[in-house]
Amino acid sequence: MAEYTRLWNCLALIRLRNPPVNSISTAVLHGIKAGLQKALTDHTVKAIVICGADGKFSAGVQVCDSSVFYNAQCSP
Ligand SMILES: C/C=C(\C)C(=O)SCCNC(=O)CCNC(=O)[C@H](O)C(C)(C)COP(=O)(O)OP(=O)(O)OC[C@H]1O[C@@H](n2cnc3c(N)ncnc32)[C@H](O)[C@@H]1OP(=O)(O)O
């Protein structure tokens, strides 16, 4: 999952949340995309911060979820 939060001033935050290491699954990828779309349609947003939950950023692609590569390349 990835949670979108509109922060103060011109900032938006996308927080990756996929315990234990916030790896990027297909669901996380979709959450990032949804967050980016929200930020892009809010013309007051000037910068997007992407972080990971619970003090970790991300271990990268979720092992054993090869569909992540397909979804990253093929989704519009
Ligand atoms: C193209 C290529 C792209 C886009 C890539 O992203 S390549 C990068 C792929 N990711 C990695 O190679 C990272 C592999 N993981 C690590 O190096 C380490 O796990 C860590 C540094 C992220 C954390 O180390 P540590 O704090 O010692 O914890 P553990 O190694 O014990 O891991 C904790 C649990 O997390 C699970 N884990 C780790 N990485 C992934 C991952 N990428 N996808 C899914 N799950 C992951 C790990 O299996 C442990 O799970 P449990 O055993 O506790 O159930």
PDBQT file of the ligand as one rigid body, heavy atoms in Angstrom, charges set to zero:
ROOT
HETATM    1  C1  LIG A 101      15.511  -3.865 -11.244  1.00  0.00    +0.000 C 
HETATM    2  C2  LIG A 101      15.688  -4.065  -9.783  1.00  0.00    +0.000 C 
HETATM    3  C3  LIG A 101      14.971  -3.468  -8.875  1.00  0.00    +0.000 C 
HETATM    4  C4  LIG A 101      13.901  -2.503  -9.225  1.00  0.00    +0.000 C 
HETATM    5  C5  LIG A 101      15.183  -3.726  -7.433  1.00  0.00    +0.000 C 
HETATM    6  O1  LIG A 101      14.499  -3.237  -6.624  1.00  0.00    +0.000 OA
HETATM    7  S1  LIG A 101      16.466  -4.740  -7.034  1.00  0.00    +0.000 SA
HETATM    8  C6  LIG A 101      16.410  -4.679  -5.219  1.00  0.00    +0.000 C 
HETATM    9  C7  LIG A 101      15.755  -5.863  -4.656  1.00  0.00    +0.000 C 
HETATM   10  N1  LIG A 101      15.883  -5.783  -3.201  1.00  0.00    +0.000 N 
HETATM   11  C8  LIG A 101      16.932  -6.281  -2.558  1.00  0.00    +0.000 C 
HETATM   12  O2  LIG A 101      17.842  -6.867  -3.134  1.00  0.00    +0.000 OA
HETATM   13  C9  LIG A 101      16.932  -6.111  -1.043  1.00  0.00    +0.000 C 
HETATM   14  C10 LIG A 101      17.049  -7.442  -0.396  1.00  0.00    +0.000 C 
HETATM   15  N2  LIG A 101      16.929  -7.299   1.056  1.00  0.00    +0.000 N 
HETATM   16  C11 LIG A 101      17.935  -6.883   1.840  1.00  0.00    +0.000 C 
HETATM   17  O3  LIG A 101      19.034  -6.564   1.413  1.00  0.00    +0.000 OA
HETATM   18  C12 LIG A 101      17.672  -6.891   3.325  1.00  0.00    +0.000 C 
HETATM   19  O4  LIG A 101      16.537  -7.736   3.571  1.00  0.00    +0.000 OA
HETATM   20  C13 LIG A 101      17.378  -5.468   3.889  1.00  0.00    +0.000 C 
HETATM   21  C14 LIG A 101      18.682  -4.645   3.867  1.00  0.00    +0.000 C 
HETATM   22  C15 LIG A 101      16.284  -4.725   3.093  1.00  0.00    +0.000 C 
HETATM   23  C16 LIG A 101      16.900  -5.590   5.371  1.00  0.00    +0.000 C 
HETATM   24  O5  LIG A 101      17.855  -6.367   6.090  1.00  0.00    +0.000 OA
HETATM   25  P1  LIG A 101      17.548  -6.785   7.590  1.00  0.00    +0.000 P 
HETATM   26  O6  LIG A 101      17.136  -5.606   8.397  1.00  0.00    +0.000 OA
HETATM   27  O7  LIG A 101      18.739  -7.577   8.047  1.00  0.00    +0.000 OA
HETATM   28  O8  LIG A 101      16.258  -7.732   7.531  1.00  0.00    +0.000 OA
HETATM   29  P2  LIG A 101      16.069  -9.147   6.815  1.00  0.00    +0.000 P 
HETATM   30  O9  LIG A 101      17.035  -9.367   5.701  1.00  0.00    +0.000 OA
HETATM   31  O10 LIG A 101      16.023 -10.201   7.900  1.00  0.00    +0.000 OA
HETATM   32  O11 LIG A 101      14.625  -8.991   6.139  1.00  0.00    +0.000 OA
HETATM   33  C17 LIG A 101      13.475  -8.782   6.968  1.00  0.00    +0.000 C 
HETATM   34  C18 LIG A 101      12.291  -9.398   6.283  1.00  0.00    +0.000 C 
HETATM   35  O12 LIG A 101      12.051  -8.658   5.065  1.00  0.00    +0.000 OA
HETATM   36  C19 LIG A 101      11.995  -9.590   3.976  1.00  0.00    +0.000 C 
HETATM   37  N3  LIG A 101      12.477  -8.905   2.758  1.00  0.00    +0.000 N 
HETATM   38  C20 LIG A 101      13.634  -8.291   2.559  1.00  0.00    +0.000 A 
HETATM   39  N4  LIG A 101      13.734  -7.769   1.344  1.00  0.00    +0.000 NA
HETATM   40  C21 LIG A 101      12.565  -8.098   0.738  1.00  0.00    +0.000 A 
HETATM   41  C22 LIG A 101      12.038  -7.841  -0.568  1.00  0.00    +0.000 A 
HETATM   42  N5  LIG A 101      12.732  -7.133  -1.499  1.00  0.00    +0.000 N 
HETATM   43  N6  LIG A 101      10.817  -8.322  -0.843  1.00  0.00    +0.000 NA
HETATM   44  C23 LIG A 101      10.098  -9.017   0.073  1.00  0.00    +0.000 A 
HETATM   45  N7  LIG A 101      10.534  -9.287   1.329  1.00  0.00    +0.000 NA
HETATM   46  C24 LIG A 101      11.766  -8.837   1.635  1.00  0.00    +0.000 A 
HETATM   47  C25 LIG A 101      12.889 -10.730   4.400  1.00  0.00    +0.000 C 
HETATM   48  O13 LIG A 101      12.590 -11.883   3.674  1.00  0.00    +0.000 OA
HETATM   49  C26 LIG A 101      12.515 -10.845   5.856  1.00  0.00    +0.000 C 
HETATM   50  O14 LIG A 101      11.272 -11.522   5.950  1.00  0.00    +0.000 OA
HETATM   51  P3  LIG A 101      10.991 -12.583   7.110  1.00  0.00    +0.000 P 
HETATM   52  O15 LIG A 101      12.027 -13.669   6.936  1.00  0.00    +0.000 OA
HETATM   53  O16 LIG A 101      11.136 -11.839   8.415  1.00  0.00    +0.000 OA
HETATM   54  O17 LIG A 101       9.583 -13.067   6.857  1.00  0.00    +0.000 OA
ENDROOT
TORSDOF 0
